[in-house]
Amino acid sequence: MHMMGYGAAGLGWLWGDPLVGIVMLAGAAGFVVWLIRALFFNGRTDERDIYRPNPLAELQLRLARGEITPGDYEELRAHLRE
């Protein structure tokens, strides 16, 4: 006996109402994206952390560019460590 409305994959209920199908597929896609980010990025989803400068590295760059003297560098480095 052939059941009408059910495709070869048996997912006829999904395609019966296009809006329900779209919402279900969007939810499944969102879940997959969330799962991949949770598994492979270990919670590092905040992009701002990637671009947060390291103050000591910035200080070393300023010294290397000649913007500050070695004395200034030592003073500022001591201040950063407080």
PyMOL Python script that loads the backbone (N, CA, C, O; Angstrom):
from pymol import cmd

cmd.read_pdbstr("""\
ATOM      1  N   MET A   1       0.838  -1.174   0.000  1.00  0.00           N
ATOM      2  CA  MET A   1       0.000   0.000   0.000  1.00  0.00           C
ATOM      3  C   MET A   1       0.889   1.245   0.000  1.00  0.00           C
ATOM      4  O   MET A   1       1.783   1.373   0.836  1.00  0.00           O
ATOM      5  N   HIS A   2       0.649   2.125  -0.903  1.00  0.00           N
ATOM      6  CA  HIS A   2       1.445   3.326  -1.061  1.00  0.00           C
ATOM      7  C   HIS A   2       0.833   4.444  -0.222  1.00  0.00           C
ATOM      8  O   HIS A   2      -0.366   4.709  -0.311  1.00  0.00           O
ATOM      9  N   MET A   3       1.672   5.107   0.603  1.00  0.00           N
ATOM     10  CA  MET A   3       1.176   6.207   1.429  1.00  0.00           C
ATOM     11  C   MET A   3       1.474   7.519   0.709  1.00  0.00           C
ATOM     12  O   MET A   3       2.625   7.828   0.403  1.00  0.00           O
ATOM     13  N   MET A   4       0.451   8.259   0.455  1.00  0.00           N
ATOM     14  CA  MET A   4       0.612   9.509  -0.277  1.00  0.00           C
ATOM     15  C   MET A   4       1.231  10.580   0.613  1.00  0.00           C
ATOM     16  O   MET A   4       0.976  10.621   1.817  1.00  0.00           O
ATOM     17  N   GLY A   5       2.038  11.436   0.020  1.00  0.00           N
ATOM     18  CA  GLY A   5       2.613  12.542   0.763  1.00  0.00           C
ATOM     19  C   GLY A   5       3.932  12.207   1.423  1.00  0.00           C
ATOM     20  O   GLY A   5       4.595  13.100   1.950  1.00  0.00           O
ATOM     21  N   TYR A   6       4.326  10.961   1.411  1.00  0.00           N
ATOM     22  CA  TYR A   6       5.586  10.589   2.026  1.00  0.00           C
ATOM     23  C   TYR A   6       6.581  10.292   0.924  1.00  0.00           C
ATOM     24  O   TYR A   6       6.369   9.393   0.110  1.00  0.00           O
ATOM     25  N   GLY A   7       7.661  11.044   0.901  1.00  0.00           N
ATOM     26  CA  GLY A   7       8.668  10.867  -0.125  1.00  0.00           C
ATOM     27  C   GLY A   7       9.478   9.613   0.115  1.00  0.00           C
ATOM     28  O   GLY A   7       9.201   8.827   1.021  1.00  0.00           O
ATOM     29  N   ALA A   8      10.470   9.451  -0.709  1.00  0.00           N
ATOM     30  CA  ALA A   8      11.315   8.260  -0.623  1.00  0.00           C
ATOM     31  C   ALA A   8      12.011   8.173   0.720  1.00  0.00           C
ATOM     32  O   ALA A   8      12.287   7.077   1.208  1.00  0.00           O
ATOM     33  N   ALA A   9      12.295   9.313   1.321  1.00  0.00           N
ATOM     34  CA  ALA A   9      13.002   9.313   2.610  1.00  0.00           C
ATOM     35  C   ALA A   9      12.039   9.238   3.786  1.00  0.00           C
ATOM     36  O   ALA A   9      12.481   9.158   4.932  1.00  0.00           O
ATOM     37  N   GLY A  10      10.757   9.261   3.537  1.00  0.00           N
ATOM     38  CA  GLY A  10       9.782   9.189   4.622  1.00  0.00           C
ATOM     39  C   GLY A  10       9.671  10.482   5.402  1.00  0.00           C
ATOM     40  O   GLY A  10       9.264  10.474   6.563  1.00  0.00           O
ATOM     41  N   LEU A  11      10.026  11.589   4.780  1.00  0.00           N
ATOM     42  CA  LEU A  11       9.974  12.876   5.465  1.00  0.00           C
ATOM     43  C   LEU A  11       8.836  13.749   4.948  1.00  0.00           C
ATOM     44  O   LEU A  11       8.951  14.974   4.927  1.00  0.00           O
ATOM     45  N   GLY A  12       7.778  13.144   4.546  1.00  0.00           N
ATOM     46  CA  GLY A  12       6.644  13.891   4.018  1.00  0.00           C
ATOM     47  C   GLY A  12       6.078  14.883   5.000  1.00  0.00           C
ATOM     48  O   GLY A  12       5.603  15.943   4.594  1.00  0.00           O
ATOM     49  N   TRP A  13       6.113  14.576   6.276  1.00  0.00           N
ATOM     50  CA  TRP A  13       5.608  15.497   7.291  1.00  0.00           C
ATOM     51  C   TRP A  13       6.400  16.794   7.295  1.00  0.00           C
ATOM     52  O   TRP A  13       5.871  17.853   7.635  1.00  0.00           O
ATOM     53  N   LEU A  14       7.661  16.709   6.917  1.00  0.00           N
ATOM     54  CA  LEU A  14       8.512  17.895   6.917  1.00  0.00           C
ATOM     55  C   LEU A  14       8.154  18.827   5.772  1.00  0.00           C
ATOM     56  O   LEU A  14       8.240  20.048   5.907  1.00  0.00           O
ATOM     57  N   TRP A  15       7.757  18.257   4.653  1.00  0.00           N
ATOM     58  CA  TRP A  15       7.475  19.059   3.472  1.00  0.00           C
ATOM     59  C   TRP A  15       5.987  19.368   3.330  1.00  0.00           C
ATOM     60  O   TRP A  15       5.595  20.088   2.412  1.00  0.00           O
ATOM     61  N   GLY A  16       5.162  18.843   4.213  1.00  0.00           N
ATOM     62  CA  GLY A  16       3.731  19.076   4.116  1.00  0.00           C
ATOM     63  C   GLY A  16       3.380  20.542   4.221  1.00  0.00           C
ATOM     64  O   GLY A  16       2.593  21.040   3.416  1.00  0.00           O
ATOM     65  N   ASP A  17       3.930  21.240   5.175  1.00  0.00           N
ATOM     66  CA  ASP A  17       3.735  22.673   5.323  1.00  0.00           C
ATOM     67  C   ASP A  17       5.104  23.319   5.145  1.00  0.00           C
ATOM     68  O   ASP A  17       5.978  23.141   5.993  1.00  0.00           O
ATOM     69  N   PRO A  18       5.307  24.054   4.075  1.00  0.00           N
ATOM     70  CA  PRO A  18       6.649  24.603   3.794  1.00  0.00           C
ATOM     71  C   PRO A  18       7.215  25.446   4.938  1.00  0.00           C
ATOM     72  O   PRO A  18       8.419  25.406   5.190  1.00  0.00           O
ATOM     73  N   LEU A  19       6.378  26.197   5.624  1.00  0.00           N
ATOM     74  CA  LEU A  19       6.871  27.032   6.707  1.00  0.00           C
ATOM     75  C   LEU A  19       7.429  26.179   7.844  1.00  0.00           C
ATOM     76  O   LEU A  19       8.482  26.492   8.399  1.00  0.00           O
ATOM     77  N   VAL A  20       6.729  25.114   8.187  1.00  0.00           N
ATOM     78  CA  VAL A  20       7.218  24.211   9.240  1.00  0.00           C
ATOM     79  C   VAL A  20       8.538  23.586   8.807  1.00  0.00           C
ATOM     80  O   VAL A  20       9.460  23.475   9.615  1.00  0.00           O
ATOM     81  N   GLY A  21       8.641  23.182   7.560  1.00  0.00           N
ATOM     82  CA  GLY A  21       9.876  22.590   7.057  1.00  0.00           C
ATOM     83  C   GLY A  21      11.038  23.555   7.116  1.00  0.00           C
ATOM     84  O   GLY A  21      12.143  23.176   7.503  1.00  0.00           O
ATOM     85  N   ILE A  22      10.800  24.807   6.734  1.00  0.00           N
ATOM     86  CA  ILE A  22      11.860  25.816   6.761  1.00  0.00           C
ATOM     87  C   ILE A  22      12.318  26.077   8.187  1.00  0.00           C
ATOM     88  O   ILE A  22      13.518  26.159   8.449  1.00  0.00           O
ATOM     89  N   VAL A  23      11.369  26.207   9.110  1.00  0.00           N
ATOM     90  CA  VAL A  23      11.712  26.449  10.515  1.00  0.00           C
ATOM     91  C   VAL A  23      12.498  25.267  11.083  1.00  0.00           C
ATOM     92  O   VAL A  23      13.474  25.459  11.808  1.00  0.00           O
ATOM     93  N   MET A  24      12.075  24.051  10.754  1.00  0.00           N
ATOM     94  CA  MET A  24      12.773  22.859  11.254  1.00  0.00           C
ATOM     95  C   MET A  24      14.201  22.791  10.702  1.00  0.00           C
ATOM     96  O   MET A  24      15.141  22.506  11.444  1.00  0.00           O
ATOM     97  N   LEU A  25      14.361  23.051   9.411  1.00  0.00           N
ATOM     98  CA  LEU A  25      15.696  23.002   8.813  1.00  0.00           C
ATOM     99  C   LEU A  25      16.592  24.110   9.355  1.00  0.00           C
ATOM    100  O   LEU A  25      17.778  23.881   9.590  1.00  0.00           O
ATOM    101  N   ALA A  26      16.043  25.307   9.558  1.00  0.00           N
ATOM    102  CA  ALA A  26      16.826  26.408  10.117  1.00  0.00           C
ATOM    103  C   ALA A  26      17.256  26.078  11.551  1.00  0.00           C
ATOM    104  O   ALA A  26      18.385  26.365  11.950  1.00  0.00           O
ATOM    105  N   GLY A  27      16.359  25.483  12.307  1.00  0.00           N
ATOM    106  CA  GLY A  27      16.710  25.082  13.675  1.00  0.00           C
ATOM    107  C   GLY A  27      17.787  24.021  13.690  1.00  0.00           C
ATOM    108  O   GLY A  27      18.702  24.076  14.512  1.00  0.00           O
ATOM    109  N   ALA A  28      17.695  23.063  12.799  1.00  0.00           N
ATOM    110  CA  ALA A  28      18.713  22.012  12.718  1.00  0.00           C
ATOM    111  C   ALA A  28      20.057  22.599  12.299  1.00  0.00           C
ATOM    112  O   ALA A  28      21.094  22.212  12.838  1.00  0.00           O
ATOM    113  N   ALA A  29      20.050  23.524  11.347  1.00  0.00           N
ATOM    114  CA  ALA A  29      21.297  24.161  10.910  1.00  0.00           C
ATOM    115  C   ALA A  29      21.909  24.974  12.045  1.00  0.00           C
ATOM    116  O   ALA A  29      23.124  24.945  12.244  1.00  0.00           O
ATOM    117  N   GLY A  30      21.086  25.688  12.781  1.00  0.00           N
ATOM    118  CA  GLY A  30      21.580  26.458  13.926  1.00  0.00           C
ATOM    119  C   GLY A  30      22.187  25.559  14.987  1.00  0.00           C
ATOM    120  O   GLY A  30      23.216  25.891  15.575  1.00  0.00           O
ATOM    121  N   PHE A  31      21.558  24.432  15.229  1.00  0.00           N
ATOM    122  CA  PHE A  31      22.080  23.484  16.206  1.00  0.00           C
ATOM    123  C   PHE A  31      23.442  22.947  15.772  1.00  0.00           C
ATOM    124  O   PHE A  31      24.354  22.822  16.589  1.00  0.00           O
ATOM    125  N   VAL A  32      23.575  22.632  14.490  1.00  0.00           N
ATOM    126  CA  VAL A  32      24.847  22.112  13.979  1.00  0.00           C
ATOM    127  C   VAL A  32      25.948  23.166  14.131  1.00  0.00           C
ATOM    128  O   VAL A  32      27.063  22.839  14.536  1.00  0.00           O
ATOM    129  N   VAL A  33      25.642  24.423  13.810  1.00  0.00           N
ATOM    130  CA  VAL A  33      26.627  25.498  13.966  1.00  0.00           C
ATOM    131  C   VAL A  33      27.024  25.642  15.425  1.00  0.00           C
ATOM    132  O   VAL A  33      28.210  25.747  15.737  1.00  0.00           O
ATOM    133  N   TRP A  34      26.043  25.647  16.326  1.00  0.00           N
ATOM    134  CA  TRP A  34      26.329  25.758  17.752  1.00  0.00           C
ATOM    135  C   TRP A  34      27.197  24.587  18.222  1.00  0.00           C
ATOM    136  O   TRP A  34      28.152  24.782  18.974  1.00  0.00           O
ATOM    137  N   LEU A  35      26.864  23.383  17.780  1.00  0.00           N
ATOM    138  CA  LEU A  35      27.609  22.192  18.191  1.00  0.00           C
ATOM    139  C   LEU A  35      29.058  22.252  17.715  1.00  0.00           C
ATOM    140  O   LEU A  35      29.973  21.925  18.471  1.00  0.00           O
ATOM    141  N   ILE A  36      29.271  22.662  16.478  1.00  0.00           N
ATOM    142  CA  ILE A  36      30.635  22.757  15.953  1.00  0.00           C
ATOM    143  C   ILE A  36      31.433  23.796  16.730  1.00  0.00           C
ATOM    144  O   ILE A  36      32.592  23.559  17.072  1.00  0.00           O
ATOM    145  N   ARG A  37      30.827  24.935  17.010  1.00  0.00           N
ATOM    146  CA  ARG A  37      31.539  25.978  17.771  1.00  0.00           C
ATOM    147  C   ARG A  37      31.842  25.506  19.185  1.00  0.00           C
ATOM    148  O   ARG A  37      32.912  25.794  19.719  1.00  0.00           O
ATOM    149  N   ALA A  38      30.911  24.787  19.791  1.00  0.00           N
ATOM    150  CA  ALA A  38      31.118  24.305  21.157  1.00  0.00           C
ATOM    151  C   ALA A  38      32.202  23.238  21.216  1.00  0.00           C
ATOM    152  O   ALA A  38      32.979  23.198  22.169  1.00  0.00           O
ATOM    153  N   LEU A  39      32.263  22.377  20.211  1.00  0.00           N
ATOM    154  CA  LEU A  39      33.239  21.280  20.227  1.00  0.00           C
ATOM    155  C   LEU A  39      34.635  21.711  19.813  1.00  0.00           C
ATOM    156  O   LEU A  39      35.616  21.257  20.403  1.00  0.00           O
ATOM    157  N   PHE A  40      34.746  22.567  18.825  1.00  0.00           N
ATOM    158  CA  PHE A  40      36.052  22.862  18.248  1.00  0.00           C
ATOM    159  C   PHE A  40      36.656  24.184  18.687  1.00  0.00           C
ATOM    160  O   PHE A  40      37.850  24.399  18.482  1.00  0.00           O
ATOM    161  N   PHE A  41      35.884  25.071  19.279  1.00  0.00           N
ATOM    162  CA  PHE A  41      36.433  26.349  19.683  1.00  0.00           C
ATOM    163  C   PHE A  41      36.497  26.496  21.199  1.00  0.00           C
ATOM    164  O   PHE A  41      36.883  27.554  21.696  1.00  0.00           O
ATOM    165  N   ASN A  42      36.132  25.467  21.933  1.00  0.00           N
ATOM    166  CA  ASN A  42      36.257  25.418  23.394  1.00  0.00           C
ATOM    167  C   ASN A  42      35.742  26.672  24.082  1.00  0.00           C
ATOM    168  O   ASN A  42      36.358  27.167  25.027  1.00  0.00           O
ATOM    169  N   GLY A  43      34.633  27.175  23.616  1.00  0.00           N
ATOM    170  CA  GLY A  43      34.032  28.333  24.262  1.00  0.00           C
ATOM    171  C   GLY A  43      34.666  29.649  23.875  1.00  0.00           C
ATOM    172  O   GLY A  43      34.274  30.686  24.410  1.00  0.00           O
ATOM    173  N   ARG A  44      35.632  29.655  22.968  1.00  0.00           N
ATOM    174  CA  ARG A  44      36.292  30.891  22.559  1.00  0.00           C
ATOM    175  C   ARG A  44      35.509  31.515  21.418  1.00  0.00           C
ATOM    176  O   ARG A  44      36.016  31.633  20.302  1.00  0.00           O
ATOM    177  N   THR A  45      34.293  31.908  21.690  1.00  0.00           N
ATOM    178  CA  THR A  45      33.465  32.459  20.634  1.00  0.00           C
ATOM    179  C   THR A  45      33.458  33.979  20.657  1.00  0.00           C
ATOM    180  O   THR A  45      32.853  34.600  19.783  1.00  0.00           O
ATOM    181  N   ASP A  46      34.106  34.586  21.623  1.00  0.00           N
ATOM    182  CA  ASP A  46      34.121  36.032  21.714  1.00  0.00           C
ATOM    183  C   ASP A  46      35.277  36.575  20.883  1.00  0.00           C
ATOM    184  O   ASP A  46      36.437  36.464  21.279  1.00  0.00           O
ATOM    185  N   GLU A  47      34.961  37.159  19.736  1.00  0.00           N
ATOM    186  CA  GLU A  47      35.990  37.643  18.827  1.00  0.00           C
ATOM    187  C   GLU A  47      36.790  38.786  19.430  1.00  0.00           C
ATOM    188  O   GLU A  47      37.923  39.031  19.015  1.00  0.00           O
ATOM    189  N   ARG A  48      36.221  39.491  20.401  1.00  0.00           N
ATOM    190  CA  ARG A  48      36.960  40.610  21.004  1.00  0.00           C
ATOM    191  C   ARG A  48      38.217  40.129  21.707  1.00  0.00           C
ATOM    192  O   ARG A  48      39.194  40.874  21.784  1.00  0.00           O
ATOM    193  N   ASP A  49      38.223  38.904  22.224  1.00  0.00           N
ATOM    194  CA  ASP A  49      39.410  38.386  22.896  1.00  0.00           C
ATOM    195  C   ASP A  49      40.574  38.215  21.941  1.00  0.00           C
ATOM    196  O   ASP A  49      41.729  38.331  22.351  1.00  0.00           O
ATOM    197  N   ILE A  50      40.296  37.944  20.687  1.00  0.00           N
ATOM    198  CA  ILE A  50      41.349  37.739  19.700  1.00  0.00           C
ATOM    199  C   ILE A  50      42.124  39.029  19.481  1.00  0.00           C
ATOM    200  O   ILE A  50      43.341  38.999  19.296  1.00  0.00           O
ATOM    201  N   TYR A  51      41.432  40.154  19.499  1.00  0.00           N
ATOM    202  CA  TYR A  51      42.044  41.430  19.176  1.00  0.00           C
ATOM    203  C   TYR A  51      42.440  42.253  20.392  1.00  0.00           C
ATOM    204  O   TYR A  51      42.857  43.402  20.248  1.00  0.00           O
ATOM    205  N   ARG A  52      42.318  41.694  21.565  1.00  0.00           N
ATOM    206  CA  ARG A  52      42.680  42.425  22.771  1.00  0.00           C
ATOM    207  C   ARG A  52      44.204  42.520  22.853  1.00  0.00           C
ATOM    208  O   ARG A  52      44.882  41.493  22.880  1.00  0.00           O
ATOM    209  N   PRO A  53      44.748  43.730  22.892  1.00  0.00           N
ATOM    210  CA  PRO A  53      46.206  43.869  22.909  1.00  0.00           C
ATOM    211  C   PRO A  53      46.807  43.454  24.245  1.00  0.00           C
ATOM    212  O   PRO A  53      46.188  43.595  25.300  1.00  0.00           O
ATOM    213  N   ASN A  54      48.009  42.949  24.169  1.00  0.00           N
ATOM    214  CA  ASN A  54      48.771  42.596  25.359  1.00  0.00           C
ATOM    215  C   ASN A  54      49.563  43.840  25.749  1.00  0.00           C
ATOM    216  O   ASN A  54      50.414  44.282  24.976  1.00  0.00           O
ATOM    217  N   PRO A  55      49.312  44.417  26.919  1.00  0.00           N
ATOM    218  CA  PRO A  55      49.984  45.674  27.283  1.00  0.00           C
ATOM    219  C   PRO A  55      51.507  45.574  27.292  1.00  0.00           C
ATOM    220  O   PRO A  55      52.187  46.498  26.846  1.00  0.00           O
ATOM    221  N   LEU A  56      52.047  44.473  27.790  1.00  0.00           N
ATOM    222  CA  LEU A  56      53.498  44.333  27.824  1.00  0.00           C
ATOM    223  C   LEU A  56      54.071  44.242  26.413  1.00  0.00           C
ATOM    224  O   LEU A  56      55.128  44.810  26.138  1.00  0.00           O
ATOM    225  N   ALA A  57      53.392  43.538  25.522  1.00  0.00           N
ATOM    226  CA  ALA A  57      53.837  43.445  24.129  1.00  0.00           C
ATOM    227  C   ALA A  57      53.786  44.816  23.461  1.00  0.00           C
ATOM    228  O   ALA A  57      54.685  45.167  22.697  1.00  0.00           O
ATOM    229  N   GLU A  58      52.746  45.587  23.743  1.00  0.00           N
ATOM    230  CA  GLU A  58      52.651  46.933  23.191  1.00  0.00           C
ATOM    231  C   GLU A  58      53.798  47.800  23.704  1.00  0.00           C
ATOM    232  O   GLU A  58      54.376  48.588  22.955  1.00  0.00           O
ATOM    233  N   LEU A  59      54.115  47.646  24.962  1.00  0.00           N
ATOM    234  CA  LEU A  59      55.210  48.409  25.562  1.00  0.00           C
ATOM    235  C   LEU A  59      56.540  48.039  24.910  1.00  0.00           C
ATOM    236  O   LEU A  59      57.358  48.912  24.620  1.00  0.00           O
ATOM    237  N   GLN A  60      56.750  46.749  24.681  1.00  0.00           N
ATOM    238  CA  GLN A  60      57.974  46.294  24.027  1.00  0.00           C
ATOM    239  C   GLN A  60      58.060  46.844  22.600  1.00  0.00           C
ATOM    240  O   GLN A  60      59.143  47.209  22.143  1.00  0.00           O
ATOM    241  N   LEU A  61      56.949  46.902  21.909  1.00  0.00           N
ATOM    242  CA  LEU A  61      56.940  47.470  20.556  1.00  0.00           C
ATOM    243  C   LEU A  61      57.280  48.956  20.571  1.00  0.00           C
ATOM    244  O   LEU A  61      58.008  49.444  19.706  1.00  0.00           O
ATOM    245  N   ARG A  62      56.756  49.662  21.548  1.00  0.00           N
ATOM    246  CA  ARG A  62      57.070  51.094  21.656  1.00  0.00           C
ATOM    247  C   ARG A  62      58.553  51.300  21.908  1.00  0.00           C
ATOM    248  O   ARG A  62      59.152  52.225  21.360  1.00  0.00           O
ATOM    249  N   LEU A  63      59.149  50.450  22.730  1.00  0.00           N
ATOM    250  CA  LEU A  63      60.586  50.537  22.979  1.00  0.00           C
ATOM    251  C   LEU A  63      61.362  50.224  21.705  1.00  0.00           C
ATOM    252  O   LEU A  63      62.324  50.919  21.377  1.00  0.00           O
ATOM    253  N   ALA A  64      60.956  49.200  20.997  1.00  0.00           N
ATOM    254  CA  ALA A  64      61.645  48.801  19.767  1.00  0.00           C
ATOM    255  C   ALA A  64      61.541  49.882  18.692  1.00  0.00           C
ATOM    256  O   ALA A  64      62.473  50.063  17.907  1.00  0.00           O
ATOM    257  N   ARG A  65      60.419  50.600  18.648  1.00  0.00           N
ATOM    258  CA  ARG A  65      60.257  51.666  17.653  1.00  0.00           C
ATOM    259  C   ARG A  65      60.946  52.958  18.065  1.00  0.00           C
ATOM    260  O   ARG A  65      61.013  53.906  17.284  1.00  0.00           O
ATOM    261  N   GLY A  66      61.454  52.996  19.285  1.00  0.00           N
ATOM    262  CA  GLY A  66      62.145  54.194  19.753  1.00  0.00           C
ATOM    263  C   GLY A  66      61.205  55.261  20.285  1.00  0.00           C
ATOM    264  O   GLY A  66      61.608  56.413  20.445  1.00  0.00           O
ATOM    265  N   GLU A  67      59.967  54.902  20.559  1.00  0.00           N
ATOM    266  CA  GLU A  67      59.006  55.873  21.073  1.00  0.00           C
ATOM    267  C   GLU A  67      59.255  56.187  22.542  1.00  0.00           C
ATOM    268  O   GLU A  67      58.908  57.272  23.009  1.00  0.00           O
ATOM    269  N   ILE A  68      59.845  55.263  23.267  1.00  0.00           N
ATOM    270  CA  ILE A  68      60.159  55.469  24.682  1.00  0.00           C
ATOM    271  C   ILE A  68      61.603  55.044  24.935  1.00  0.00           C
ATOM    272  O   ILE A  68      62.182  54.271  24.171  1.00  0.00           O
ATOM    273  N   THR A  69      62.167  55.560  26.011  1.00  0.00           N
ATOM    274  CA  THR A  69      63.542  55.207  26.383  1.00  0.00           C
ATOM    275  C   THR A  69      63.533  53.926  27.215  1.00  0.00           C
ATOM    276  O   THR A  69      62.488  53.538  27.737  1.00  0.00           O
ATOM    277  N   PRO A  70      64.686  53.267  27.343  1.00  0.00           N
ATOM    278  CA  PRO A  70      64.736  52.076  28.210  1.00  0.00           C
ATOM    279  C   PRO A  70      64.321  52.387  29.651  1.00  0.00           C
ATOM    280  O   PRO A  70      63.722  51.540  30.315  1.00  0.00           O
ATOM    281  N   GLY A  71      64.631  53.584  30.138  1.00  0.00           N
ATOM    282  CA  GLY A  71      64.208  53.975  31.487  1.00  0.00           C
ATOM    283  C   GLY A  71      62.690  54.070  31.588  1.00  0.00           C
ATOM    284  O   GLY A  71      62.085  53.609  32.556  1.00  0.00           O
ATOM    285  N   ASP A  72      62.089  54.681  30.566  1.00  0.00           N
ATOM    286  CA  ASP A  72      60.627  54.765  30.526  1.00  0.00           C
ATOM    287  C   ASP A  72      60.014  53.370  30.475  1.00  0.00           C
ATOM    288  O   ASP A  72      59.008  53.085  31.125  1.00  0.00           O
ATOM    289  N   TYR A  73      60.651  52.512  29.682  1.00  0.00           N
ATOM    290  CA  TYR A  73      60.156  51.136  29.549  1.00  0.00           C
ATOM    291  C   TYR A  73      60.131  50.438  30.901  1.00  0.00           C
ATOM    292  O   TYR A  73      59.131  49.821  31.268  1.00  0.00           O
ATOM    293  N   GLU A  74      61.240  50.539  31.646  1.00  0.00           N
ATOM    294  CA  GLU A  74      61.308  49.875  32.953  1.00  0.00           C
ATOM    295  C   GLU A  74      60.273  50.443  33.916  1.00  0.00           C
ATOM    296  O   GLU A  74      59.647  49.697  34.669  1.00  0.00           O
ATOM    297  N   GLU A  75      60.094  51.749  33.894  1.00  0.00           N
ATOM    298  CA  GLU A  75      59.107  52.377  34.775  1.00  0.00           C
ATOM    299  C   GLU A  75      57.683  51.927  34.432  1.00  0.00           C
ATOM    300  O   GLU A  75      56.899  51.577  35.315  1.00  0.00           O
ATOM    301  N   LEU A  76      57.369  51.945  33.152  1.00  0.00           N
ATOM    302  CA  LEU A  76      56.031  51.547  32.726  1.00  0.00           C
ATOM    303  C   LEU A  76      55.786  50.044  32.943  1.00  0.00           C
ATOM    304  O   LEU A  76      54.678  49.636  33.291  1.00  0.00           O
ATOM    305  N   ARG A  77      56.808  49.243  32.737  1.00  0.00           N
ATOM    306  CA  ARG A  77      56.675  47.794  32.960  1.00  0.00           C
ATOM    307  C   ARG A  77      56.409  47.507  34.437  1.00  0.00           C
ATOM    308  O   ARG A  77      55.589  46.652  34.772  1.00  0.00           O
ATOM    309  N   ALA A  78      57.113  48.233  35.322  1.00  0.00           N
ATOM    310  CA  ALA A  78      56.879  48.059  36.765  1.00  0.00           C
ATOM    311  C   ALA A  78      55.449  48.470  37.118  1.00  0.00           C
ATOM    312  O   ALA A  78      54.799  47.843  37.955  1.00  0.00           O
ATOM    313  N   HIS A  79      54.980  49.511  36.481  1.00  0.00           N
ATOM    314  CA  HIS A  79      53.619  49.987  36.735  1.00  0.00           C
ATOM    315  C   HIS A  79      52.590  48.946  36.251  1.00  0.00           C
ATOM    316  O   HIS A  79      51.565  48.740  36.902  1.00  0.00           O
ATOM    317  N   LEU A  80      52.861  48.300  35.123  1.00  0.00           N
ATOM    318  CA  LEU A  80      51.949  47.282  34.616  1.00  0.00           C
ATOM    319  C   LEU A  80      51.876  46.072  35.534  1.00  0.00           C
ATOM    320  O   LEU A  80      50.825  45.442  35.647  1.00  0.00           O
ATOM    321  N   ARG A  81      52.965  45.748  36.180  1.00  0.00           N
ATOM    322  CA  ARG A  81      53.005  44.554  37.032  1.00  0.00           C
ATOM    323  C   ARG A  81      52.327  44.779  38.381  1.00  0.00           C
ATOM    324  O   ARG A  81      52.094  43.821  39.118  1.00  0.00           O
ATOM    325  N   GLU A  82      52.009  46.023  38.714  1.00  0.00           N
ATOM    326  CA  GLU A  82      51.353  46.320  40.007  1.00  0.00           C
ATOM    327  C   GLU A  82      49.946  45.808  40.034  1.00  0.00           C
ATOM    328  O   GLU A  82      49.249  45.969  41.036  1.00  0.00           O
TER     329      GLU A  82
END
""", "prot")
cmd.dss("prot")
cmd.show_as("cartoon", "prot")
cmd.util.cbc("prot")
cmd.orient("prot")
